[in-house]
Amino acid sequence: MIEKVKQVLSVKVKLILDEEKKRELLRLCKAYKDAMNFVFANSFEKGKKDFRTLHKAYYRILRERFSLPSQYAVNISRKTATIYASKNKWEKPPKRKSLSVDLTFNRTFSIKPDKRVVSITTMNGRLKNIPYLGWEKHYEYLQRGRIGDAVLVYDKANKEFFLHIPVEIEVEKQTPQEVIGIDVGEVNTVALVSSKGNKEIVPRTEEYKRLKEKYQRLRQALQSKGTRSAKRKLKKVVGREKRFVESFMHYVSKYLVSKYPQALFVMEDLTGIRERRKVKRKNTEEIRQSNQWAFRSFQTKLYYKSILYNGISPIFVDPSYTSQMCPVCGYTSKENRKSQSDFECKNCGYKEHADIVGATNIMVRGLVEVQNFYQGLFVNQPNALPYGMEQAPTSLSGSS
Ligand SMILES: [Zn+2]
């Protein structure tokens, strides 16, 4: 039997519109935003804020006062309910700032991927056959995948409209032939160690370092100014920097999935608190955050590319002490880490590049997870249980 793995991608396309159509979509975006803020302001002091309650209370008003087509009025209640639920306590009513509209597939938005056009419901009927532009690869995904509810986004700075379309792609699942631990370093982009014995450090290019420093300087200069125009410029610089980092991470992740097409990639689970791995540093909180953002961007890209190109879902493991533990003898100490790049075990003397040590520990944790998974298939045979687990913990023993 052929097994499948699924991956949802977000495809972004630019809409090609004349001025009149742009005005129509902008009118819709504004009405949608105003209507949402109206619901926030009016429902805030009242009791329940779930979808049903909001829908019942505001549907008519949204239709009449804001002239919104029915589906949009429904979506506003749903969206406001979701936003309310995203936080435990709101000090003041939430406020919608962006000009974007939640569309519903095959209701307020439809697409013909073979003709590369979309249709969108506005307050003044339907805009049909709007051409769109995107990446070559994205055209293919739109043709091949299952399309979901898109979001219409207005880019104020460039006066352009974009559609963010979720697409679910199905690929044939492959059996990995090796396990590769990936360590995302701060100086080197990634270090990897394979269960087959390969080691590799993918360095950042000179151009990457140069640009990264340039953006950092620019950011700091604009921040210390603190004027309104400096803040506006800062926003643009941050956006440009993000796009540049993103394209670099695309390049590195693409390189990895094509060089190791049969690998099960193992990465650190950074959703929790990340171990402070730097020995001594003067880095500001802001730089740390920007690095974390880059790590996440890389992980996301490697994750979906591995599924998409190779049919193998990467796994995530506990990141604690991966940079301090000796992979040879298991001795764990901060002292093992002599500097950002040098690891020398205080117990057994094992020496290696620190990022390679990190990648080795991550690879080993990945191997353990894979083995646990296979052992899981034999839970009914007591002999197959790992050592020390002959007796199930009492809290887990059921009535059987
Ligand atoms: Zn050791």
Residues whose N, C-alpha, C, O or C-beta is under 5 A from the ligand:
A	BS01	ZN	C326 V328 C329 G330 Y331 C345 N347 C348 G349 Y350
